């Protein structure tokens, strides 16, 4: 076994009990930047291993996409012996990430306040749950789409007059994973001065509500309930999709200077002084008229040739790409956001650091691939390991 010697988090150990998306995405961010992440899976494994197609060697792309740079051990925490194994692994760990239903760790005698804080005073325990453990919804399960619905995302997504619509990304889960990574890094920074770990109470609901910008702030100041605006921005115009003769392109002009540049580039300088479009508030109030005016010109132009010209003029614009076009785009490759190793072809890390860059060091593990190796690392004897494997407390293959 080789301990990572790269990245800003080299030397930090993460015990990862999380499954599905939010927790694993969080720990992959940490793993990409050098943290040693030990993924502890229940006997049947992380269920996203089955969330396909597509699959590679029995594991779904869904799992593969958020579990690189980790090692895997199968462990049955419903058994007392399994919990003893976990406690030995937590000795010297910096971070524990889990997303069990609130109360599960406490039921197992592993609650932070009751046990872990005293046993491991420097441990940072990050729990990710749907709604937290208390309050009107405390303890209830939460999933990405359900939280999107309850946090208002459905109500502002889609075209005007359309039915409530789910965002096509699992952004509640992934956003919570990102918030959790930030929280962990804050706790690590604070621990430098205090020497103390702490408990991080991260919920999908809180994170989804915090991401409802600008809709919640608009409502709080205006009293008007926001609805869907399609691709248009509720506070900026023009900031929308526009049809051209060849492709649809998105154009954003967030201030008067940008709007004037756009009008000049489109040879529609008369719109700059049009009373309907003088300031952003005028353009927002008359967005439909403005879109009609701009598209009357844009529909005569080649969008593929136009958007680079708008970029050169300092205007934000771009065509609407599908997933294949994004993956194969030269800029995606230039930014190392498409990484390849043998069969593995996934997104790279978006965090670019000059001295301590992240990297793909190891591919996503098979279930229990490192079970024996990890136990040896924590000074389990060969006899102990054989007994744990025979009792199926520790596993190297998934249970059906």
C-alpha positions as CSV (number, residue, x, y, z in Angstrom):
1,X,0.0,0.0,0.0
2,X,1.3,3.5,-0.9
3,X,0.1,6.5,1.0
4,X,-0.5,9.5,-1.2
5,X,2.3,12.0,-1.4
6,X,0.6,14.6,-3.6
7,X,-2.0,17.4,-3.2
8,X,-2.9,19.9,-0.6
9,X,-4.6,17.3,1.6
10,X,-1.7,14.8,1.6
11,X,-1.5,13.1,5.1
12,X,-5.2,13.6,5.9
13,X,-7.2,10.4,6.4
14,X,-10.9,10.2,5.6
15,X,-13.1,7.3,6.7
16,X,-16.0,7.4,4.2
17,X,-19.2,5.6,5.2
18,X,-21.3,7.5,2.7
19,X,-23.1,6.0,-0.3
20,X,-25.0,7.2,-3.4
21,X,-23.9,10.8,-4.5
22,X,-23.5,13.7,-2.1
23,X,-21.1,12.0,0.3
24,X,-19.1,10.2,-2.3
25,X,-18.8,13.3,-4.4
26,X,-17.5,15.2,-1.4
27,X,-14.9,12.6,-0.6
28,X,-13.8,12.3,-4.2
29,X,-13.0,16.1,-4.1
30,X,-10.9,15.5,-1.1
31,X,-9.3,12.3,-2.6
32,X,-8.4,14.2,-5.8
33,X,-6.3,16.5,-3.7
34,X,-4.3,13.9,-1.8
35,X,-6.5,12.8,1.1
36,X,-6.4,9.1,1.9
37,X,-10.0,8.0,1.5
38,X,-11.1,4.6,2.8
39,X,-14.5,3.8,1.5
40,X,-16.4,1.5,3.9
41,X,-19.2,-0.2,2.1
42,X,-22.1,-2.3,3.6
43,X,-22.3,-6.0,2.7
44,X,-24.4,-5.3,-0.4
45,X,-22.2,-2.4,-1.4
46,X,-22.9,1.1,-2.5
47,X,-26.2,0.8,-4.3
48,X,-25.0,3.1,-7.1
49,X,-22.8,0.2,-8.3
50,X,-26.1,-1.1,-9.8
51,X,-27.4,2.2,-11.1
52,X,-26.9,1.5,-14.8
53,X,-26.5,1.0,-17.7
54,X,-23.8,1.7,-18.7
55,X,-21.5,-0.6,-16.7
56,X,-17.8,-1.5,-16.6
57,X,-16.9,-4.8,-15.1
58,X,-20.1,-4.9,-13.1
59,X,-20.0,-1.3,-11.8
60,X,-22.2,1.4,-13.1
61,X,-20.8,4.6,-14.6
62,X,-22.9,6.4,-11.9
63,X,-20.6,4.9,-9.2
64,X,-17.4,5.1,-11.2
65,X,-17.9,8.9,-11.7
66,X,-17.6,9.8,-8.0
67,X,-15.4,7.1,-6.4
68,X,-11.9,7.4,-7.9
69,X,-8.8,7.8,-5.7
70,X,-10.3,5.7,-2.9
71,X,-9.8,2.2,-1.5
72,X,-12.8,0.0,-0.6
73,X,-13.4,-2.4,2.3
74,X,-16.7,-4.2,2.8
75,X,-17.8,-4.0,6.5
76,X,-21.0,-5.0,8.3
77,X,-21.6,-2.3,10.8
78,X,-24.8,-3.9,12.0
79,X,-22.5,-6.3,14.0
80,X,-20.6,-5.5,17.2
81,X,-17.4,-6.9,15.6
82,X,-17.9,-4.6,12.6
83,X,-18.2,-1.5,14.8
84,X,-15.1,-2.5,16.7
85,X,-13.2,-2.6,13.3
86,X,-14.5,0.9,12.5
87,X,-13.4,2.2,15.9
88,X,-9.9,0.9,15.3
89,X,-9.9,2.6,11.9
90,X,-11.0,5.9,13.3
91,X,-7.9,6.0,15.5
92,X,-5.7,8.6,13.8
93,X,-8.4,9.5,11.2
94,X,-9.0,13.2,10.5
95,X,-12.5,13.0,9.0
96,X,-15.5,10.8,9.1
97,X,-18.2,11.2,6.5
98,X,-21.5,9.4,6.7
99,X,-25.0,9.7,5.4
100,X,-27.0,7.2,7.4
101,X,-30.5,8.1,8.6
102,X,-30.1,10.4,11.6
103,X,-30.0,8.3,14.8
104,X,-28.3,5.3,13.1
105,X,-24.8,6.0,14.4
106,X,-26.3,6.7,17.8
107,X,-28.2,3.4,17.8
108,X,-24.9,1.7,17.1
109,X,-23.2,3.3,20.0
110,X,-21.2,5.5,17.6
111,X,-22.8,8.9,18.1
112,X,-20.5,11.9,18.0
113,X,-21.5,13.6,21.3
114,X,-22.0,10.3,23.1
115,X,-18.8,8.4,22.0
116,X,-16.7,9.8,19.1
117,X,-15.9,13.3,20.5
118,X,-14.4,11.8,23.6
119,X,-12.6,8.9,22.0
120,X,-11.3,11.0,19.1
121,X,-11.2,14.6,20.1
122,X,-9.5,15.7,16.8
123,X,-12.1,14.0,14.6
124,X,-14.2,16.0,12.2
125,X,-17.5,14.1,11.8
126,X,-19.5,15.2,8.8
127,X,-23.1,13.8,8.6
128,X,-25.1,14.4,5.4
129,X,-28.8,13.8,5.7
130,X,-32.1,14.9,4.1
131,X,-33.4,17.2,6.7
132,X,-31.3,16.8,9.8
133,X,-32.3,15.1,13.1
134,X,-34.7,17.6,14.5
135,X,-37.4,20.1,13.4
136,X,-40.7,19.4,11.7
137,X,-39.0,17.2,9.0
138,X,-36.1,15.9,11.2
139,X,-35.2,12.3,10.6
140,X,-37.1,11.9,7.4
141,X,-35.3,10.6,4.3
142,X,-34.5,13.0,1.5
143,X,-33.5,12.4,-2.1
144,X,-32.4,14.9,-4.7
145,X,-35.6,15.3,-6.7
146,X,-37.8,15.3,-3.5
147,X,-35.7,18.1,-2.0
148,X,-35.7,20.0,-5.4
149,X,-39.5,19.9,-5.2
150,X,-39.7,20.9,-1.5
151,X,-37.0,23.7,-1.8
152,X,-38.8,25.4,-4.7
153,X,-36.6,24.3,-7.5
154,X,-39.4,22.7,-9.5
155,X,-41.5,25.9,-9.3
156,X,-38.9,28.1,-11.0
157,X,-37.6,25.6,-13.6
158,X,-39.0,25.1,-17.1
159,X,-40.8,27.4,-19.5
160,X,-43.4,30.0,-18.4
161,X,-46.7,28.2,-18.0
162,X,-45.1,24.7,-17.9
163,X,-45.7,22.1,-15.3
164,X,-43.3,22.0,-12.3
165,X,-40.0,20.5,-13.7
166,X,-37.1,18.8,-12.1
167,X,-33.6,20.2,-12.9
168,X,-31.9,17.7,-15.1
169,X,-28.9,17.4,-12.8
170,X,-28.6,16.0,-9.3
171,X,-27.5,19.4,-8.1
172,X,-29.0,19.1,-4.6
173,X,-26.8,16.0,-4.0
174,X,-23.7,17.5,-5.7
175,X,-24.2,20.9,-4.2
176,X,-24.5,19.3,-0.7
177,X,-21.3,17.4,-1.5
178,X,-19.5,20.6,-2.4
179,X,-20.8,22.5,0.7
180,X,-19.7,19.5,2.8
181,X,-16.2,19.6,1.4
182,X,-16.1,23.4,2.2
183,X,-17.3,22.7,5.7
184,X,-14.7,20.0,6.2
185,X,-11.9,22.3,5.0
186,X,-13.2,25.0,7.4
187,X,-13.1,22.6,10.3
188,X,-9.6,21.5,9.4
189,X,-8.5,25.1,9.3
190,X,-10.1,25.8,12.7
191,X,-8.6,22.7,14.2
192,X,-5.1,24.1,13.4
193,X,-5.6,26.6,16.2
194,X,-8.0,24.8,18.6
195,X,-6.7,21.2,18.2
196,X,-10.4,20.1,18.4
197,X,-12.6,18.4,15.9
198,X,-16.3,19.0,15.6
199,X,-19.6,17.7,14.2
200,X,-20.8,19.0,10.9
201,X,-24.6,18.8,10.4
202,X,-25.1,19.0,6.6
203,X,-28.5,18.6,5.0
204,X,-29.8,18.4,1.5
205,X,-32.6,20.7,2.4
206,X,-30.4,23.5,3.8
207,X,-28.1,23.4,0.8
208,X,-31.0,23.4,-1.7
209,X,-32.6,26.4,0.0
210,X,-29.3,28.3,0.1
211,X,-28.9,27.7,-3.7
212,X,-32.3,29.2,-4.5
213,X,-30.7,32.5,-5.6
214,X,-32.0,34.9,-6.7
215,X,-35.5,33.6,-6.3
216,X,-35.8,33.6,-2.5
217,X,-34.1,37.0,-2.1
218,X,-36.4,38.4,-4.9
219,X,-39.4,37.1,-3.1
220,X,-38.3,38.4,0.3
221,X,-37.9,42.0,-1.0
222,X,-40.9,42.1,-3.4
223,X,-43.4,39.7,-2.0
224,X,-44.0,38.3,-5.5
225,X,-43.8,34.5,-5.9
226,X,-41.3,33.7,-8.7
227,X,-42.3,31.3,-11.5
228,X,-40.4,29.7,-14.4
229,X,-38.9,32.0,-17.0
230,X,-37.5,29.3,-19.3
231,X,-33.9,30.2,-20.2
232,X,-34.3,33.9,-19.4
233,X,-32.9,35.3,-16.3
234,X,-35.4,36.8,-13.8
235,X,-33.2,39.9,-13.1
236,X,-31.2,40.5,-16.3
237,X,-32.1,41.1,-19.9
238,X,-30.9,40.2,-22.5
239,X,-29.8,36.9,-20.8
240,X,-31.5,34.2,-22.8
241,X,-31.4,31.7,-25.6
242,X,-31.7,33.2,-29.1
243,X,-32.4,31.5,-32.5
244,X,-30.0,32.2,-35.4
245,X,-30.1,30.9,-38.9
246,X,-28.0,27.8,-37.9
247,X,-27.9,27.2,-34.1
248,X,-29.4,28.4,-30.9
249,X,-27.0,30.5,-28.9
250,X,-27.1,32.0,-25.4
251,X,-26.3,35.7,-25.0
252,X,-25.8,37.6,-21.8
253,X,-25.5,41.3,-21.5
254,X,-25.7,42.3,-17.9
255,X,-25.2,46.1,-18.1
256,X,-25.8,49.0,-20.4
257,X,-22.3,49.0,-21.8
258,X,-22.6,45.3,-22.8
259,X,-26.0,45.9,-24.3
260,X,-24.7,48.7,-26.4
261,X,-21.8,46.5,-27.6
262,X,-24.3,43.8,-28.6
263,X,-26.5,46.3,-30.5
264,X,-23.4,47.6,-32.4
265,X,-22.2,44.2,-33.2
266,X,-25.6,43.3,-34.6
267,X,-25.8,46.6,-36.4
268,X,-28.9,47.5,-34.4
269,X,-27.5,50.7,-32.8
270,X,-31.0,52.2,-32.8
271,X,-32.0,49.9,-29.9
272,X,-29.6,51.6,-27.6
273,X,-31.7,54.7,-27.4
274,X,-35.0,52.9,-27.6
275,X,-37.1,54.0,-24.6
276,X,-38.1,50.4,-23.9
277,X,-34.5,49.3,-23.5
278,X,-32.6,52.2,-21.9
279,X,-31.7,50.5,-18.6
280,X,-31.7,46.9,-17.4
281,X,-35.0,47.4,-15.5
282,X,-36.5,48.6,-18.8
283,X,-35.1,45.6,-20.7
284,X,-36.4,43.2,-18.0
285,X,-39.9,44.7,-18.1
286,X,-39.9,44.5,-21.9
287,X,-38.0,41.3,-22.3
288,X,-40.4,39.8,-24.9
289,X,-40.2,42.9,-27.1
290,X,-36.4,43.0,-26.8
291,X,-36.1,39.3,-27.7
292,X,-38.2,39.8,-30.8
293,X,-36.1,42.7,-31.9
294,X,-32.8,40.9,-31.5
295,X,-34.0,37.6,-33.0
296,X,-35.3,39.5,-36.1
297,X,-31.7,40.1,-36.8
298,X,-30.1,37.0,-35.4
299,X,-32.3,34.7,-37.5
300,X,-30.5,36.1,-40.5
301,X,-27.0,35.3,-39.2
302,X,-24.9,32.1,-38.8
303,X,-24.7,31.5,-35.0
304,X,-21.5,29.4,-35.4
305,X,-19.7,32.4,-36.9
306,X,-21.4,35.0,-34.7
307,X,-20.7,33.7,-31.2
308,X,-16.8,33.9,-31.6
309,X,-17.2,37.4,-32.9
310,X,-19.3,38.4,-29.9
311,X,-16.7,36.8,-27.6
312,X,-14.0,38.8,-29.3
313,X,-16.0,41.9,-28.6
314,X,-16.1,41.1,-24.9
315,X,-19.7,39.8,-24.9
316,X,-20.7,36.6,-23.1
317,X,-22.2,34.2,-25.6
318,X,-22.0,30.6,-26.6
319,X,-23.9,27.8,-28.5
320,X,-26.0,25.2,-26.8
321,X,-23.9,22.0,-26.9
322,X,-25.0,18.4,-26.1
323,X,-23.0,16.1,-23.8
324,X,-20.9,14.6,-26.6
325,X,-19.9,18.1,-27.9
326,X,-18.9,19.1,-24.4
327,X,-16.8,16.0,-23.8
328,X,-15.0,16.4,-27.1
329,X,-14.6,20.2,-27.1
330,X,-10.9,21.3,-27.4
331,X,-11.3,23.6,-24.4
332,X,-12.6,20.7,-22.2
333,X,-9.4,18.8,-23.1
334,X,-7.2,21.9,-22.7
335,X,-8.6,22.4,-19.2
336,X,-8.0,18.7,-18.4
337,X,-11.7,18.3,-17.7
338,X,-11.8,15.1,-19.7
339,X,-9.3,12.6,-18.3
340,X,-8.6,9.2,-19.8
341,X,-6.7,6.2,-18.5
342,X,-7.2,2.9,-20.3
343,X,-11.0,2.3,-20.2
344,X,-11.6,5.1,-17.7
345,X,-12.9,8.3,-19.2
346,X,-14.4,10.8,-16.8
347,X,-14.4,14.5,-15.8
348,X,-11.2,15.9,-14.3
349,X,-11.0,18.1,-11.2
350,X,-12.1,21.7,-11.6
351,X,-9.9,22.9,-8.7
352,X,-6.7,24.0,-10.3
353,X,-3.8,24.7,-7.8
354,X,-0.4,25.9,-8.9
355,X,1.9,24.1,-6.3
356,X,-0.3,21.2,-5.2
357,X,-2.5,20.2,-8.0
358,X,-5.0,17.3,-7.8
359,X,-4.9,14.3,-10.0
360,X,-6.4,11.0,-10.8
361,X,-4.1,8.6,-8.9
362,X,-6.2,5.4,-8.8
363,X,-9.3,4.2,-10.5
364,X,-12.6,3.5,-8.7
365,X,-12.2,0.4,-6.6
366,X,-14.2,-2.8,-6.9
367,X,-16.2,-3.7,-3.8
368,X,-13.9,-4.9,-1.0
369,X,-10.9,-4.7,-3.3
370,X,-8.6,-3.5,-0.5
371,X,-10.3,-5.2,2.5
372,X,-7.3,-7.3,3.5
373,X,-4.8,-4.5,2.8
374,X,-6.7,-2.0,4.8
375,X,-7.0,-4.3,7.8
376,X,-3.2,-4.9,7.7
377,X,-2.7,-1.2,7.6
378,X,-4.5,-0.9,10.9
379,X,-2.4,-3.7,12.5
380,X,-5.0,-6.5,12.3
381,X,-3.2,-9.8,12.5
382,X,-3.6,-12.4,9.7
383,X,-5.6,-14.6,12.2
384,X,-7.9,-11.7,13.0
385,X,-8.4,-10.9,9.3
386,X,-9.2,-14.5,8.5
387,X,-11.7,-14.7,11.3
388,X,-13.4,-11.4,10.2
389,X,-13.6,-12.6,6.6
390,X,-14.9,-16.0,7.6
391,X,-17.6,-14.4,9.8
392,X,-18.5,-12.0,7.0
393,X,-18.0,-9.1,9.2
394,X,-15.4,-7.9,6.7
395,X,-16.2,-8.8,3.0
396,X,-14.3,-8.9,-0.2
397,X,-17.3,-9.7,-2.4
398,X,-20.8,-8.2,-2.3
399,X,-23.7,-10.1,-0.8
400,X,-26.6,-10.5,-3.1
